[in-house]
Amino acid sequence: MALTTTAQAIDVFQARFSERELKQIADGVLTLMAFTALPDITTSSLSINNAGTGDPGLSQSTLGGGFTLSQDFPLYLEGTLGYSRFDPKFVATDGREERIIPTKWNSFAGTGGIGWDFPITQNKELKLRPILNFTLGHVATDARLAQTYINAKLDTDLAVIDGGRMNAYGLGGAIMLDYEHYRTDYEIDVEARYTKIQLRTFSGTTNGLGGASETNAASLWGRWRAPTGLTMLQRPLRYVLETSFTAYFGPQRGALGFNNLTSIGAGFELDSSAYPVFVTRTRLLGRYVFGENVSGFSVGLAMSF
């Protein structure tokens, strides 16, 4: 993209920012939002930054959970809130030298889900759970633009990287196979899930930034819990082992340099159900996450109600 210090800057910029490029930007931003819209442990906390190659940085965090009301009324509800910050960089040149224009894309997304448990086995330990999902998201951009290159009176094309915004909604669903095997000496949870949510922009989006993408992923998650032999708060202190694997498809596949992620975690669970408190269990886990070209460690805190 070429910019000069005169009024021709806007015209040159417009000539370089084709409709196709704007569509690619919009679709790419929605694809990043898809990672935070997905109810998934492996992408609940990501930070990607390759300073050696100058690749853009990305950080994202999600908070979510789900539960079934009761065995007699097996309505399943879930929700996820996500935030991500993406730092793409645009190159400006006057034909003789180039300058980097750093930008920031801040994405917020919330996903809700409602489903129903259909028991497969007589003891209701194995259940099939179809889920209807819906997402609302918002993206706001800002740029630290050098005033020697760009003045304050800019058109909507430049607003794409300085003050641009996108509003998005998503509709889709998931199918989950849930296995819960609870005994006094141990507890086993296993979930196999496939999720697909179509994302689209709607009114309030900056001109030219209309786009579409999707959340498209299959995951397998498992957890083992057993007493450590210690007692805290009048209940056994449990150790927890956890693992998960997520494979991405569609636009998400390779969007961040990997096609799948694997997580391995371990920690402890404190049982507070002996007391009249809202939180019945609290888990603290350390997780190691790895995939193609990425690896990292995180600490997670989870609560049961």
Secondary structure, 3 states (H helix, E strand, C coil): CECCCCCHHHHHHHHHCCHHHHHHHHHHHHHHHHHHHCCCCCCCEEEECCCCCCCCEEEEEEEEEEEECCCCCCEEEEEEEEEEEEECEEEEECCCCEEEEEEEEEEEEEEEEEEECEECCCCCCEEEEEEEEEEEEEEEEEECCCCCCCCCCCCCCHHHCCCCEEEEEEEEEEEEEEEEEECCCCEEEEEEEEEEEEEEECCCCCCCCCCEEEEEEEEEEEEEEEEEEEEECCEEEEEEEEEEEEEECHHHCCCCCCCEEEEEEEEEEEECCCCCCCCCEEEEEEEEEEECCEEEEEEEEEEEC
